[in-house]
Amino acid sequence: MSEFNRENLLKTLENRFLRHMYRHPNLTWQEVLNKLESNEKALETIFNMEETGGEPDLVARFKDDNPFIYVDCSKESPSGRRSLCYDRRAWEERKEYKPQGTAMDLARELGIKMLDDAEYRKLQTIEPFDLKTSSWVVTPSRIRELGGAIFCDRRYDTVFTYHNGADSYYAARGFRGYISL
């Protein structure tokens, strides 16, 4: 990452951190900055999250006791991660009109972990997300073995989990992820 991109990213993260203090109470920007500056690989991953429309922000108490987890907090599913089928197997099995790629492959390329159903629901307790879009979530193997995959969204002030063929893809469906520092 260039020095210009690094400085812009840190400024963006600081501004987002200060605008959304309820996502990370009891933490200071200096604590976070120290963590970020000591982990260049994580900073590059967060840059990738930002570049694909994730609007990553620190979400304290998101997972375990680690207060330093960056999660995609874009209001809608990240715009640069949509129109993807679930995984490589689904992509390979699709006969016609293959999408550009898969959610699982892109998550791996970006260096993030895709949210599972429980993590998605936990994120939704912080504020409403995906009011117009939906997001693939990690699918249990028993569902995936049968050709399906699950996704979530929020409608009518309720979080829903749905199913679809893993090979399906839609312009309004992407995925959310996270990285621990």
Buried (B, 14 or more C-beta within 10 A) or exposed (E): BEEEBBEBBBEBBBEBBEEBEEBBEEBEBEBBBEBBEEBEEBBBBBBBBBEBBBBBBBBBBBBEEEBBBBBBBBEBBBBBBBEBBBBEBBBEEBEEEBBEBBBBBBBBEBBBBBBBBEBBBBBBEBEEBBEEBBBBBBBEEEEBEEBBBBBBBBEEEEBEEEEBBBBBBBEBBBBBBBBBB
